[in-house]
Amino acid sequence: MLMTETQTHTLIDGRKISIDIKKEIAEKVALRKQADKKLPHLAIILVGDDGASQTYVDFKVKACKEVGFHYTMMRFADTISEDKLMKHIDQVNRDEDVDGFIVQLPLPEHISVEKITEKIRPDKDVDGFTNRNFGSIVSKNPLLLPATPFGVMELLKRYQIPTEGKNCVVVGASRLVGAPLSMMLVEEGRATVTICHKYTKDLATFTRQADILVVAVGKPGIITADMVKEGAVVIDVGTTRVEGAQYKNGYTLKGDVDFKEVAPKTSFITPVPGGVGPMTIASLLLNTLRAAELRNP
Ligand code: GUN
């Protein structure tokens, strides 16, 4: 008789880990306060009135308050010109009181994300989006690591999931998640990494080889149980808003992994929501603290 093995899987609780990290940061902020040192200051630029962006920014402001950071919210209408936005970024770049800042994405279509991102001073780029910080992944002393990949690495570390010599498959080669995370898994994680993307033929052939499978494409349910090796670690970075009258608030967040079907096969898996999502904000706070410490030790 053919037996199908059912793993007992551990949920990777990003919400809990992010709370732990916030506590650690709050303690460091309290120490800076005691020593009469400048408190970390995060500025947030929000263009337009996209509902999802507003929600994310509200979470970031709330997180700043929780750890005792100063923050500044800067809002602009979605009609702002690229030139004008560049001038505002220049201003924040030169503002001695601001340690780190982010420009919430997406931006209106008439504004180039790359141009705006590259305008941010790398030592204030707490999202870790600039080319300088992307490249810094392969340096001995990275400046500010890309926030979401940093959060994934932190989850693996805090759950003591070994990466050295492991077969990691990253699905999604985006500039903000898949590409930097793959390099971090190689550099810091010493893993063997395969990057799959939309041109990959027969995706399942690759994903089935993964000891650690990371998915960051934004297509709900793209990873099904037959694509996952028994006992694999599965990290789901996908967070797609799916609308429906049956959901509170009119929408729900869905990951790229068919969680119900895949979870029983895994050893560890991140839920959506509550997995990688909260870690992006935790990393943003860690980066802001680091930027502040570098500027004012
Ligand atoms: N939009 C969605 N996620 C992010 C993020 O992590 N940073 C910024 N700046 N914009 C986003």
Residues whose N, C-alpha, C, O or C-beta is under 5 A from the ligand:
A	BS01	GUN	I102 V103 Q104 L105 P106 D127 T280
